[in-house]
Amino acid sequence: MNAPAVRLSAFASAVNTAAHEGELVVQPRMGFPTVPGMRGGLLAVRGARARSVGTVTLDSYTRVGDHASARKALDTGADLNGFPLVAHGAAATRDMLAPVLGGAPAGHPFAVQVRHGSANPFGIVETLLDAGLDATEGGPVSYCLPYSRTPLAEAVDAWARSCELLAERSGGAAHMESFGGCLLGQLCPPGLLVAMAVLEGIFFRGHGLRSISLSYAQQTHPDQDAEALAALRLLAGEYLADTDWHVVLYTYMGVFPRTTAGALALLRSSAVLAARTGTERLIVKTPAEAHRIPTVEDNVRALEEAAAQAARARGAVHRPVEHGEFGVLAEARALVESVLELGSGTGPALVEAFRRGYLDVPYCLHADNAGRSRGFIDARGSLQWRSAGAMPVRAAGRAAGPLRAEDLIGMLSHVQQGFDRAAVEPAPGPRAVPPAA
């Protein structure tokens, strides 16, 4: 974490305070359509036995700017998969947050972040600012390619305007998290995830933001993940040295274990990974993920479980990564440099890099993605490039032959099957993670 003398949002201050006190901040991905439901969820998170921050996750209509449909759903009582921030409006949202923001019952500061998934978040940013909030997340690439058909150049322009509004209206205090370290969530080798988080962080900085978090989604191999998180910290220190920044880890975002024991083991492994790498914030998933939409109670239990596991693992620091086994740092650096060398500002450079295929997200069907790259899980269980297209990275799997449908299905279920097997098979002794991870 880096914390120069810049004014900070309540959200960034809450994370920084916890980090200075040696505690991991845990956070759910949670959104409810009504004001009472959302308030109740936030209050439950605030009262968890954990160092927590809250989330207001927005609904699908709001993400694409269809606020009329969101309003109609509210009026008719139709179900929504999140909180329709713009349809509710700033005044109702501010009232909802009044009993939530501030100190938690345990005495630590509690703050809230808006999460949305929008390729054009300008209206969302306006409303959250009017409601008294100043923390959100996403990015011009990470919320365009996986989630929309919006041309990348349009998303870059929209995100530039949104970041500038956020910086101006907050007096420089706003916090923005890059979703670049998640992208499609799985089967993307870590070098590209690290590079994209750093590039979006540079983009945010170029449009006036000085408080930034960089994401990374847990993948398939704990040592490779630890190497990736260390590489992310090193590059953030180089490229974002004059900003306040921290790292946020996501519990595995792919197919989740179907057994409760397997799901809990996966959740705990992400907490251990966060603790051993000095990660400041962890976004959790719950054991209910494979079966249904998690309840508030599911989320609170997951937060408390992750916090307790991280506390038990505190102090186990991973080795440096300058010459890591998996080469994540060198790969991420090569990708970042290939984009920045295009010049013309980070936004236009990102557009041009995708046009040339210097950045290429595997299995992503967006029209502005070259679609020539493929990732695969090697014999060690780590993610590598099967083919890399025009990216400046080495592909290790060219000789593996064509990728079959059953190969893809097997890779997508690799983590789920490994943790479920470990949950039901007797083991000779305790393990931090199952063999397949």
VOLUM-173146 format. One record per residue (C-alpha): residue in one letter; residue number from 1; x, y, z. Coordinates in Angstrom, 1 decimal, decimal comma. Example, Ala and Ser with C-alpha at 12.3 -4.5 7.8 and 13.67 -1.06 7.14 Angstrom:
BEGIN
<atom "A" 1 <12,3 -4,5 7,8>>
<atom "S" 2 <13,7 -1,1 7,1>>
This chain:
BEGIN
<atom "M" 1 <0,0 0,0 0,0>>
<atom "N" 2 <1,1 3,5 -0,8>>
<atom "A" 3 <-0,4 6,5 1,0>>
<atom "P" 4 <1,0 9,9 0,0>>
<atom "A" 5 <-0,4 13,1 1,4>>
<atom "V" 6 <-3,7 13,3 -0,6>>
<atom "R" 7 <-7,2 13,8 0,6>>
<atom "L" 8 <-9,0 10,5 1,0>>
<atom "S" 9 <-12,5 9,3 0,7>>
<atom "A" 10 <-14,1 7,6 3,7>>
<atom "F" 11 <-13,8 4,3 1,9>>
<atom "A" 12 <-10,0 4,6 1,3>>
<atom "S" 13 <-9,5 5,9 4,8>>
<atom "A" 14 <-11,3 2,8 6,2>>
<atom "V" 15 <-9,1 0,5 4,3>>
<atom "N" 16 <-5,9 2,4 5,1>>
<atom "T" 17 <-6,8 2,5 8,8>>
<atom "A" 18 <-7,3 -1,3 8,9>>
<atom "A" 19 <-4,1 -1,9 7,0>>
<atom "H" 20 <-2,1 0,2 9,5>>
<atom "E" 21 <-3,7 -1,9 12,3>>
<atom "G" 22 <-2,8 -5,1 10,6>>
<atom "E" 23 <-6,3 -6,2 9,7>>
<atom "L" 24 <-7,7 -7,4 6,4>>
<atom "V" 25 <-10,9 -5,6 5,2>>
<atom "V" 26 <-13,5 -8,0 3,9>>
<atom "Q" 27 <-16,4 -7,0 1,6>>
<atom "P" 28 <-19,4 -8,7 0,1>>
<atom "R" 29 <-20,8 -8,3 -3,4>>
<atom "M" 30 <-24,4 -7,5 -2,4>>
<atom "G" 31 <-27,3 -5,5 -3,8>>
<atom "F" 32 <-31,1 -5,4 -3,0>>
<atom "P" 33 <-33,7 -3,5 -5,0>>
<atom "T" 34 <-35,6 -1,7 -2,2>>
<atom "V" 35 <-34,3 1,0 0,2>>
<atom "P" 36 <-35,3 -1,1 3,4>>
<atom "G" 37 <-33,7 -4,2 2,0>>
<atom "M" 38 <-30,5 -2,5 1,0>>
<atom "R" 39 <-30,3 -0,6 4,3>>
<atom "G" 40 <-30,8 -3,8 6,2>>
<atom "G" 41 <-28,1 -5,6 4,3>>
<atom "L" 42 <-25,6 -2,8 4,9>>
<atom "L" 43 <-26,4 -2,7 8,6>>
<atom "A" 44 <-25,8 -6,5 8,8>>
<atom "V" 45 <-22,4 -6,2 7,1>>
<atom "R" 46 <-21,6 -3,2 9,4>>
<atom "G" 47 <-22,4 -5,4 12,4>>
<atom "A" 48 <-20,3 -8,4 11,3>>
<atom "R" 49 <-17,5 -9,7 13,5>>
<atom "A" 50 <-15,0 -8,6 10,9>>
<atom "R" 51 <-13,3 -5,5 9,6>>
<atom "S" 52 <-15,9 -4,9 6,9>>
<atom "V" 53 <-16,9 -2,3 4,3>>
<atom "G" 54 <-20,3 -2,3 2,6>>
<atom "T" 55 <-21,3 -2,7 -1,0>>
<atom "V" 56 <-24,2 -1,3 -3,0>>
<atom "T" 57 <-24,4 -3,4 -6,1>>
<atom "L" 58 <-26,6 -2,0 -8,9>>
<atom "D" 59 <-29,1 -3,8 -11,0>>
<atom "S" 60 <-28,8 -4,8 -14,6>>
<atom "Y" 61 <-31,2 -2,0 -15,9>>
<atom "T" 62 <-29,1 0,7 -14,2>>
<atom "R" 63 <-25,9 -0,8 -15,6>>
<atom "V" 64 <-27,1 -0,2 -19,2>>
<atom "G" 65 <-28,7 3,2 -18,5>>
<atom "D" 66 <-32,3 1,9 -18,7>>
<atom "H" 67 <-33,5 3,8 -15,7>>
<atom "A" 68 <-37,2 3,9 -16,9>>
<atom "S" 69 <-37,3 0,1 -16,7>>
<atom "A" 70 <-35,7 0,1 -13,3>>
<atom "R" 71 <-38,3 2,6 -12,1>>
<atom "K" 72 <-41,2 0,6 -13,6>>
<atom "A" 73 <-39,9 -2,6 -11,8>>
<atom "L" 74 <-39,9 -0,7 -8,5>>
<atom "D" 75 <-43,4 0,6 -9,1>>
<atom "T" 76 <-44,8 -2,8 -10,0>>
<atom "G" 77 <-42,9 -4,8 -7,4>>
<atom "A" 78 <-41,0 -6,8 -10,1>>
<atom "D" 79 <-37,7 -8,3 -9,0>>
<atom "L" 80 <-34,4 -6,6 -9,7>>
<atom "N" 81 <-30,9 -8,1 -9,2>>
<atom "G" 82 <-29,5 -5,1 -7,4>>
<atom "F" 83 <-30,1 -1,6 -6,2>>
<atom "P" 84 <-31,5 0,8 -8,9>>
<atom "L" 85 <-29,5 3,8 -7,7>>
<atom "V" 86 <-30,5 6,3 -10,3>>
<atom "A" 87 <-34,2 5,3 -10,2>>
<atom "H" 88 <-34,3 5,7 -6,5>>
<atom "G" 89 <-32,5 9,0 -6,7>>
<atom "A" 90 <-29,9 10,7 -4,6>>
<atom "A" 91 <-32,2 11,9 -1,8>>
<atom "A" 92 <-33,6 8,4 -1,1>>
<atom "T" 93 <-30,2 6,9 -1,2>>
<atom "R" 94 <-28,8 9,5 1,1>>
<atom "D" 95 <-31,6 8,8 3,6>>
<atom "M" 96 <-30,9 5,0 3,3>>
<atom "L" 97 <-27,2 5,5 4,1>>
<atom "A" 98 <-27,8 7,9 7,1>>
<atom "P" 99 <-27,9 5,2 9,8>>
<atom "V" 100 <-25,2 3,1 8,0>>
<atom "L" 101 <-22,1 5,3 7,4>>
<atom "G" 102 <-19,6 6,1 10,1>>
<atom "G" 103 <-18,4 3,9 12,9>>
<atom "A" 104 <-19,2 0,2 13,1>>
<atom "P" 105 <-20,3 -1,3 16,4>>
<atom "A" 106 <-16,8 -2,7 16,9>>
<atom "G" 107 <-15,4 0,8 16,7>>
<atom "H" 108 <-13,7 0,8 13,3>>
<atom "P" 109 <-14,8 3,1 10,5>>
<atom "F" 110 <-17,4 1,8 8,1>>
<atom "A" 111 <-17,8 3,0 4,5>>
<atom "V" 112 <-19,7 2,0 1,3>>
<atom "Q" 113 <-18,6 1,4 -2,3>>
<atom "V" 114 <-21,0 1,4 -5,3>>
<atom "R" 115 <-20,4 -1,5 -7,7>>
<atom "H" 116 <-22,2 -1,5 -11,1>>
<atom "G" 117 <-20,7 -3,2 -14,2>>
<atom "S" 118 <-21,5 -0,2 -16,6>>
<atom "A" 119 <-19,5 0,6 -19,7>>
<atom "N" 120 <-20,9 4,2 -19,4>>
<atom "P" 121 <-21,2 5,1 -15,7>>
<atom "F" 122 <-21,6 8,9 -16,0>>
<atom "G" 123 <-25,2 8,9 -14,7>>
<atom "I" 124 <-24,3 6,5 -11,9>>
<atom "V" 125 <-21,3 8,6 -10,8>>
<atom "E" 126 <-23,5 11,8 -10,8>>
<atom "T" 127 <-26,1 10,1 -8,6>>
<atom "L" 128 <-23,7 8,5 -6,1>>
<atom "L" 129 <-21,9 11,9 -5,7>>
<atom "D" 130 <-25,2 13,6 -5,1>>
<atom "A" 131 <-26,0 10,9 -2,5>>
<atom "G" 132 <-22,8 11,7 -0,6>>
<atom "L" 133 <-20,8 8,7 -1,7>>
<atom "D" 134 <-17,3 8,9 -3,3>>
<atom "A" 135 <-16,1 5,3 -4,0>>
<atom "T" 136 <-16,9 3,1 -6,9>>
<atom "E" 137 <-15,2 0,7 -9,3>>
<atom "G" 138 <-14,8 -0,7 -12,8>>
<atom "G" 139 <-12,8 0,6 -15,8>>
<atom "P" 140 <-12,9 1,5 -19,5>>
<atom "V" 141 <-11,8 -2,0 -20,5>>
<atom "S" 142 <-12,9 -4,2 -17,6>>
<atom "Y" 143 <-16,5 -3,0 -17,7>>
<atom "C" 144 <-16,7 -2,9 -21,5>>
<atom "L" 145 <-15,3 -6,1 -23,0>>
<atom "P" 146 <-16,8 -8,6 -20,6>>
<atom "Y" 147 <-20,2 -6,9 -20,0>>
<atom "S" 148 <-21,3 -4,9 -23,1>>
<atom "R" 149 <-21,3 -4,5 -26,8>>
<atom "T" 150 <-20,3 -0,8 -26,5>>
<atom "P" 151 <-17,4 0,0 -28,7>>
<atom "L" 152 <-14,2 0,3 -26,7>>
<atom "A" 153 <-13,5 3,8 -27,8>>
<atom "E" 154 <-16,9 4,9 -26,6>>
<atom "A" 155 <-16,3 3,3 -23,2>>
<atom "V" 156 <-12,9 4,9 -22,9>>
<atom "D" 157 <-14,5 8,4 -23,5>>
<atom "A" 158 <-17,3 7,7 -21,1>>
<atom "W" 159 <-15,0 6,6 -18,4>>
<atom "A" 160 <-12,7 9,5 -18,9>>
<atom "R" 161 <-15,6 11,9 -18,4>>
<atom "S" 162 <-16,8 9,9 -15,4>>
<atom "C" 163 <-13,4 9,9 -13,7>>
<atom "E" 164 <-13,0 13,7 -14,3>>
<atom "L" 165 <-16,5 14,3 -12,8>>
<atom "L" 166 <-15,7 12,1 -9,8>>
<atom "A" 167 <-12,4 13,9 -9,2>>
<atom "E" 168 <-13,9 17,4 -9,6>>
<atom "R" 169 <-17,0 16,9 -7,5>>
<atom "S" 170 <-15,2 15,1 -4,7>>
<atom "G" 171 <-12,4 17,7 -4,5>>
<atom "G" 172 <-9,9 15,0 -5,3>>
<atom "A" 173 <-11,0 12,7 -2,5>>
<atom "A" 174 <-12,9 10,0 -4,5>>
<atom "H" 175 <-11,7 6,4 -4,7>>
<atom "M" 176 <-11,8 4,2 -7,8>>
<atom "E" 177 <-11,1 0,5 -8,0>>
<atom "S" 178 <-10,0 -1,0 -11,2>>
<atom "F" 179 <-11,8 -4,3 -12,1>>
<atom "G" 180 <-9,0 -5,0 -14,6>>
<atom "G" 181 <-7,5 -7,8 -12,5>>
<atom "C" 182 <-10,8 -9,8 -12,9>>
<atom "L" 183 <-11,9 -9,3 -16,6>>
<atom "L" 184 <-13,8 -12,5 -17,4>>
<atom "G" 185 <-13,0 -13,9 -14,0>>
<atom "Q" 186 <-11,2 -17,1 -15,1>>
<atom "L" 187 <-8,9 -18,8 -17,6>>
<atom "C" 188 <-6,9 -15,6 -18,1>>
<atom "P" 189 <-3,2 -16,0 -17,3>>
<atom "P" 190 <-2,2 -13,6 -14,4>>
<atom "G" 191 <0,2 -11,5 -16,4>>
<atom "L" 192 <-2,6 -10,0 -18,4>>
<atom "L" 193 <-4,8 -9,5 -15,3>>
<atom "V" 194 <-2,0 -7,7 -13,5>>
<atom "A" 195 <-1,2 -5,5 -16,5>>
<atom "M" 196 <-4,8 -4,5 -17,1>>
<atom "A" 197 <-5,3 -3,5 -13,4>>
<atom "V" 198 <-2,1 -1,3 -13,6>>
<atom "L" 199 <-3,1 0,2 -17,0>>
<atom "E" 200 <-6,6 1,1 -15,7>>
<atom "G" 201 <-5,0 2,6 -12,6>>
<atom "I" 202 <-2,7 4,7 -14,8>>
<atom "F" 203 <-5,9 5,7 -16,8>>
<atom "F" 204 <-7,7 6,8 -13,6>>
<atom "R" 205 <-4,6 8,8 -12,5>>
<atom "G" 206 <-4,5 10,5 -15,9>>
<atom "H" 207 <-8,1 11,7 -15,4>>
<atom "G" 208 <-7,6 13,3 -12,0>>
<atom "L" 209 <-8,1 10,5 -9,5>>
<atom "R" 210 <-5,5 10,1 -6,8>>
<atom "S" 211 <-6,9 7,3 -4,7>>
<atom "I" 212 <-7,0 3,9 -6,5>>
<atom "S" 213 <-7,3 0,2 -5,8>>
<atom "L" 214 <-6,1 -2,5 -8,1>>
<atom "S" 215 <-7,9 -5,8 -8,3>>
<atom "Y" 216 <-6,8 -9,4 -8,8>>
<atom "A" 217 <-9,1 -12,4 -9,0>>
<atom "Q" 218 <-7,9 -15,6 -7,4>>
<atom "Q" 219 <-7,1 -18,2 -10,1>>
<atom "T" 220 <-6,0 -21,8 -10,1>>
<atom "H" 221 <-2,6 -22,0 -8,3>>
<atom "P" 222 <-1,9 -20,4 -4,9>>
<atom "D" 223 <1,8 -19,8 -5,6>>
<atom "Q" 224 <1,1 -18,3 -9,0>>
<atom "D" 225 <-1,5 -16,1 -7,4>>
<atom "A" 226 <0,9 -15,0 -4,7>>
<atom "E" 227 <3,4 -14,2 -7,4>>
<atom "A" 228 <0,8 -12,2 -9,3>>
<atom "L" 229 <-0,2 -10,1 -6,3>>
<atom "A" 230 <3,4 -9,3 -5,5>>
<atom "A" 231 <4,0 -8,3 -9,1>>
<atom "L" 232 <0,9 -6,1 -8,9>>
<atom "R" 233 <2,2 -4,3 -5,8>>
<atom "L" 234 <5,6 -3,8 -7,4>>
<atom "L" 235 <4,2 -2,3 -10,6>>
<atom "A" 236 <1,8 -0,2 -8,7>>
<atom "G" 237 <4,6 1,2 -6,7>>
<atom "E" 238 <6,4 2,1 -9,9>>
<atom "Y" 239 <3,5 3,6 -12,0>>
<atom "L" 240 <1,3 5,0 -9,2>>
<atom "A" 241 <3,9 6,2 -6,7>>
<atom "D" 242 <2,2 9,6 -6,3>>
<atom "T" 243 <-1,2 8,2 -5,5>>
<atom "D" 244 <-2,9 6,5 -2,6>>
<atom "W" 245 <-3,4 2,9 -3,6>>
<atom "H" 246 <-4,1 -0,5 -2,2>>
<atom "V" 247 <-4,7 -4,1 -3,6>>
<atom "V" 248 <-8,0 -5,9 -3,5>>
<atom "L" 249 <-8,3 -9,7 -4,0>>
<atom "Y" 250 <-11,5 -11,5 -5,2>>
<atom "T" 251 <-12,3 -15,0 -4,0>>
<atom "Y" 252 <-12,4 -17,3 -7,0>>
<atom "M" 253 <-15,0 -16,0 -9,5>>
<atom "G" 254 <-15,5 -19,1 -11,6>>
<atom "V" 255 <-17,5 -22,3 -11,0>>
<atom "F" 256 <-17,8 -22,6 -7,2>>
<atom "P" 257 <-17,6 -25,9 -5,3>>
<atom "R" 258 <-21,0 -27,6 -4,8>>
<atom "T" 259 <-20,2 -29,0 -1,3>>
<atom "T" 260 <-20,3 -26,7 1,6>>
<atom "A" 261 <-16,9 -28,0 2,9>>
<atom "G" 262 <-15,3 -27,4 -0,5>>
<atom "A" 263 <-16,8 -23,9 -0,8>>
<atom "L" 264 <-15,6 -23,0 2,7>>
<atom "A" 265 <-12,1 -24,4 1,9>>
<atom "L" 266 <-12,0 -22,2 -1,2>>
<atom "L" 267 <-13,1 -19,1 0,7>>
<atom "R" 268 <-10,5 -19,8 3,4>>
<atom "S" 269 <-7,8 -20,3 0,8>>
<atom "S" 270 <-8,5 -16,8 -0,6>>
<atom "A" 271 <-8,3 -15,4 2,9>>
<atom "V" 272 <-4,9 -17,1 3,4>>
<atom "L" 273 <-3,7 -15,8 0,1>>
<atom "A" 274 <-4,7 -12,3 1,1>>
<atom "A" 275 <-3,0 -12,6 4,4>>
<atom "R" 276 <0,3 -14,0 3,1>>
<atom "T" 277 <0,6 -11,4 0,4>>
<atom "G" 278 <-0,2 -8,3 2,5>>
<atom "T" 279 <-3,4 -7,6 0,5>>
<atom "E" 280 <-5,5 -4,9 2,1>>
<atom "R" 281 <-9,0 -5,9 1,0>>
<atom "L" 282 <-10,8 -9,2 0,1>>
<atom "I" 283 <-14,1 -9,5 -1,7>>
<atom "V" 284 <-15,7 -12,8 -0,7>>
<atom "K" 285 <-18,1 -15,3 -2,1>>
<atom "T" 286 <-20,3 -17,6 -0,1>>
<atom "P" 287 <-20,8 -21,4 0,2>>
<atom "A" 288 <-24,3 -20,8 -1,3>>
<atom "E" 289 <-22,9 -19,6 -4,7>>
<atom "A" 290 <-23,3 -22,9 -6,5>>
<atom "H" 291 <-27,0 -23,3 -5,5>>
<atom "R" 292 <-28,8 -20,0 -5,1>>
<atom "I" 293 <-28,5 -16,2 -4,6>>
<atom "P" 294 <-26,8 -15,6 -1,3>>
<atom "T" 295 <-28,8 -14,1 1,6>>
<atom "V" 296 <-27,6 -11,4 3,9>>
<atom "E" 297 <-26,9 -14,0 6,5>>
<atom "D" 298 <-24,8 -16,0 3,9>>
<atom "N" 299 <-22,8 -12,9 3,2>>
<atom "V" 300 <-22,2 -12,1 6,9>>
<atom "R" 301 <-21,1 -15,7 7,6>>
<atom "A" 302 <-18,7 -15,6 4,7>>
<atom "L" 303 <-17,2 -12,2 5,9>>
<atom "E" 304 <-16,7 -13,6 9,4>>
<atom "E" 305 <-15,2 -16,8 8,2>>
<atom "A" 306 <-12,7 -15,0 5,8>>
<atom "A" 307 <-11,7 -12,5 8,5>>
<atom "A" 308 <-11,1 -15,3 11,1>>
<atom "Q" 309 <-9,0 -17,3 8,6>>
<atom "A" 310 <-7,0 -14,3 7,6>>
<atom "A" 311 <-6,3 -13,5 11,3>>
<atom "R" 312 <-5,0 -17,0 11,8>>
<atom "A" 313 <-2,7 -16,8 8,7>>
<atom "R" 314 <-1,4 -13,3 9,5>>
<atom "G" 315 <2,4 -13,0 9,4>>
<atom "A" 316 <3,1 -15,6 6,7>>
<atom "V" 317 <4,6 -13,4 4,0>>
<atom "H" 318 <5,4 -14,8 0,5>>
<atom "R" 319 <8,8 -14,8 -1,1>>
<atom "P" 320 <9,8 -11,9 -3,5>>
<atom "V" 321 <8,9 -12,3 -7,2>>
<atom "E" 322 <11,7 -10,7 -9,2>>
<atom "H" 323 <12,6 -14,1 -10,5>>
<atom "G" 324 <9,4 -16,0 -9,7>>
<atom "E" 325 <8,7 -19,5 -10,9>>
<atom "F" 326 <5,8 -18,4 -13,1>>
<atom "G" 327 <7,3 -15,2 -14,7>>
<atom "V" 328 <4,2 -13,1 -14,0>>
<atom "L" 329 <6,1 -9,9 -13,3>>
<atom "A" 330 <8,1 -10,0 -16,6>>
<atom "E" 331 <5,0 -10,8 -18,6>>
<atom "A" 332 <2,9 -8,0 -16,9>>
<atom "R" 333 <5,7 -5,5 -17,4>>
<atom "A" 334 <6,0 -6,3 -21,1>>
<atom "L" 335 <2,3 -5,9 -21,6>>
<atom "V" 336 <2,1 -2,6 -19,8>>
<atom "E" 337 <5,1 -1,2 -21,6>>
<atom "S" 338 <3,8 -2,3 -25,0>>
<atom "V" 339 <0,6 -0,2 -24,4>>
<atom "L" 340 <2,3 2,9 -23,0>>
<atom "E" 341 <4,8 2,9 -25,8>>
<atom "L" 342 <1,9 3,6 -28,2>>
<atom "G" 343 <1,6 7,1 -26,6>>
<atom "S" 344 <-1,3 9,5 -27,1>>
<atom "G" 345 <-2,5 9,1 -23,5>>
<atom "T" 346 <-3,6 5,9 -21,8>>
<atom "G" 347 <-7,1 5,8 -23,1>>
<atom "P" 348 <-6,3 6,1 -26,9>>
<atom "A" 349 <-3,3 3,7 -26,3>>
<atom "L" 350 <-5,7 1,1 -24,8>>
<atom "V" 351 <-8,0 1,3 -27,8>>
<atom "E" 352 <-5,0 1,0 -30,2>>
<atom "A" 353 <-3,5 -1,9 -28,2>>
<atom "F" 354 <-6,6 -3,9 -28,6>>
<atom "R" 355 <-6,9 -3,0 -32,3>>
<atom "R" 356 <-3,3 -4,3 -32,8>>
<atom "G" 357 <-3,9 -7,3 -30,6>>
<atom "Y" 358 <-1,2 -6,2 -28,1>>
<atom "L" 359 <-3,9 -6,8 -25,5>>
<atom "D" 360 <-6,2 -9,8 -26,2>>
<atom "V" 361 <-8,5 -11,3 -23,5>>
<atom "P" 362 <-8,9 -15,0 -23,9>>
<atom "Y" 363 <-12,4 -16,3 -24,6>>
<atom "C" 364 <-13,8 -12,8 -24,8>>
<atom "L" 365 <-16,3 -12,3 -27,7>>
<atom "H" 366 <-16,4 -8,5 -27,8>>
<atom "A" 367 <-16,0 -7,1 -31,3>>
<atom "D" 368 <-13,0 -5,0 -30,3>>
<atom "N" 369 <-11,1 -8,0 -28,9>>
<atom "A" 370 <-8,8 -9,8 -31,3>>
<atom "G" 371 <-9,9 -13,2 -30,0>>
<atom "R" 372 <-6,6 -14,9 -30,9>>
<atom "S" 373 <-5,4 -15,7 -27,4>>
<atom "R" 374 <-6,3 -18,7 -25,3>>
<atom "G" 375 <-5,3 -19,7 -21,8>>
<atom "F" 376 <-5,0 -23,2 -20,4>>
<atom "I" 377 <-4,2 -24,9 -17,1>>
<atom "D" 378 <-0,9 -26,8 -17,2>>
<atom "A" 379 <0,2 -29,9 -15,4>>
<atom "R" 380 <1,1 -27,9 -12,3>>
<atom "G" 381 <-2,4 -26,4 -12,1>>
<atom "S" 382 <-1,2 -23,0 -13,1>>
<atom "L" 383 <-2,7 -20,7 -15,9>>
<atom "Q" 384 <-0,5 -20,3 -19,0>>
<atom "W" 385 <-0,9 -19,1 -22,6>>
<atom "R" 386 <-2,0 -21,8 -25,1>>
<atom "S" 387 <-1,8 -19,1 -27,8>>
<atom "A" 388 <-1,0 -15,4 -27,3>>
<atom "G" 389 <-1,8 -13,8 -30,7>>
<atom "A" 390 <0,1 -10,6 -31,1>>
<atom "M" 391 <0,8 -10,0 -27,4>>
<atom "P" 392 <4,4 -9,7 -26,3>>
<atom "V" 393 <4,3 -12,8 -24,2>>
<atom "R" 394 <5,4 -16,4 -24,8>>
<atom "A" 395 <2,8 -19,1 -25,4>>
<atom "A" 396 <3,6 -22,4 -23,7>>
<atom "G" 397 <0,9 -24,5 -25,2>>
<atom "R" 398 <1,2 -24,3 -29,0>>
<atom "A" 399 <2,0 -28,0 -29,2>>
<atom "A" 400 <-1,0 -29,0 -27,3>>
<atom "G" 401 <-3,2 -29,3 -30,3>>
<atom "P" 402 <-6,7 -27,8 -30,9>>
<atom "L" 403 <-8,8 -26,9 -27,9>>
<atom "R" 404 <-11,9 -29,1 -27,6>>
<atom "A" 405 <-15,1 -28,3 -25,9>>
<atom "E" 406 <-14,5 -31,0 -23,3>>
<atom "D" 407 <-11,1 -29,4 -22,6>>
<atom "L" 408 <-12,7 -26,0 -21,9>>
<atom "I" 409 <-15,4 -27,6 -19,7>>
<atom "G" 410 <-12,7 -29,4 -17,7>>
<atom "M" 411 <-10,7 -26,3 -17,2>>
<atom "L" 412 <-13,8 -24,3 -16,1>>
<atom "S" 413 <-14,6 -26,9 -13,5>>
<atom "H" 414 <-11,0 -27,5 -12,4>>
<atom "V" 415 <-11,1 -25,5 -9,2>>
<atom "Q" 416 <-14,6 -26,7 -8,3>>
<atom "Q" 417 <-13,8 -30,3 -8,7>>
<atom "G" 418 <-10,5 -30,1 -6,9>>
<atom "F" 419 <-12,0 -28,5 -3,8>>
<atom "D" 420 <-15,0 -30,8 -3,8>>
<atom "R" 421 <-12,8 -33,9 -4,1>>
<atom "A" 422 <-10,6 -32,7 -1,2>>
<atom "A" 423 <-13,7 -32,1 0,9>>
<atom "V" 424 <-14,9 -35,7 0,6>>
<atom "E" 425 <-11,7 -37,6 0,4>>
<atom "P" 426 <-9,7 -38,4 3,6>>
<atom "A" 427 <-6,4 -36,6 3,7>>
<atom "P" 428 <-3,2 -37,7 5,5>>
<atom "G" 429 <-2,9 -34,3 7,2>>
<atom "P" 430 <-4,0 -30,7 7,1>>
<atom "R" 431 <-3,5 -28,7 3,9>>
<atom "A" 432 <-4,0 -25,0 3,3>>
<atom "V" 433 <-5,5 -25,7 -0,2>>
<atom "P" 434 <-6,4 -29,0 -2,0>>
<atom "P" 435 <-4,0 -30,5 -4,6>>
<atom "A" 436 <-6,0 -29,3 -7,6>>
<atom "A" 437 <-5,6 -25,6 -6,6>>
